[in-house]
Amino acid sequence: MDNLGLNERQKKGVALCKQTGQLNNREYRSLHGITDRTALRDLNDLIRKGVLRRIGETGHQTHYVIELPTRHEPDMKES
């Protein structure tokens, strides 16, 4: 994950998300003592980089989970 250029806040947030299974904006802000705007910038950057996926659009129900890489299965064709 180091090759994605994550800042220290993002690395710590991703670690917490892995540990708890999900993360919301309030938890991310509280973890770092940052503003809502800074948290949104960091979280949106993690989404753009394919690290997190947002569940929900807006409001208190919105949270983030680790984005699992798509696994490509080989084609199974009968002979």
C-alpha positions as CSV (number, residue, x, y, z in Angstrom):
1,M,0.0,0.0,0.0
2,D,3.0,2.3,0.3
3,N,3.2,2.7,-3.5
4,L,-0.2,4.4,-3.4
5,G,1.2,7.5,-1.7
6,L,-1.0,7.5,1.3
7,N,-0.4,10.0,4.1
8,E,0.0,8.9,7.7
9,R,-3.6,9.8,8.5
10,Q,-4.9,7.6,5.7
11,K,-2.6,4.7,6.7
12,K,-3.9,4.8,10.3
13,G,-7.5,5.1,9.0
14,V,-7.1,2.1,6.7
15,A,-5.6,0.1,9.6
16,L,-8.6,0.9,11.8
17,C,-11.0,0.0,9.0
18,K,-9.3,-3.3,8.6
19,Q,-9.5,-3.9,12.4
20,T,-13.1,-2.9,12.8
21,G,-14.5,-3.8,9.4
22,Q,-15.8,-0.3,8.7
23,L,-15.1,3.3,9.3
24,N,-17.2,6.5,9.2
25,N,-16.3,10.1,8.8
26,R,-16.8,10.9,12.5
27,E,-14.5,8.1,13.6
28,Y,-11.8,9.2,11.1
29,R,-12.0,12.8,12.3
30,S,-11.9,11.7,15.9
31,L,-8.9,9.5,15.3
32,H,-6.9,12.4,13.9
33,G,-8.4,15.5,15.4
34,I,-9.1,17.0,12.0
35,T,-12.0,18.9,10.3
36,D,-14.8,17.4,8.4
37,R,-13.5,18.8,5.2
38,T,-10.0,17.3,5.7
39,A,-11.6,14.0,6.5
40,L,-13.7,14.0,3.4
41,R,-10.6,14.9,1.2
42,D,-8.7,12.0,2.7
43,L,-11.5,9.5,2.5
44,N,-12.4,10.5,-1.1
45,D,-8.7,10.1,-2.1
46,L,-8.8,6.6,-0.6
47,I,-11.9,5.8,-2.7
48,R,-10.1,7.2,-5.9
49,K,-7.1,5.0,-5.1
50,G,-9.3,1.9,-4.8
51,V,-8.5,1.4,-1.1
52,L,-11.9,2.1,0.3
53,R,-15.5,1.8,-0.9
54,R,-18.3,4.1,0.3
55,I,-21.5,2.5,1.5
56,G,-24.4,5.0,1.4
57,E,-24.5,8.5,-0.2
58,T,-24.9,11.0,2.7
59,G,-25.8,11.3,6.3
60,H,-25.1,9.2,9.4
61,Q,-25.5,5.9,7.7
62,T,-22.6,6.5,5.3
63,H,-19.5,4.4,6.1
64,Y,-16.4,3.1,4.4
65,V,-15.2,-0.5,4.0
66,I,-12.0,-1.9,2.5
67,E,-12.3,-2.4,-1.2
68,L,-11.5,-5.9,-2.1
69,P,-9.6,-6.5,-5.3
70,T,-11.6,-8.1,-8.1
71,R,-10.4,-11.7,-8.5
72,H,-10.4,-12.9,-12.1
73,E,-11.3,-16.5,-12.3
74,P,-10.0,-18.4,-15.3
75,D,-12.6,-19.4,-17.9
76,M,-13.8,-22.9,-17.3
77,K,-14.8,-24.2,-20.7
78,E,-15.9,-27.8,-21.2
79,S,-13.9,-29.7,-23.8
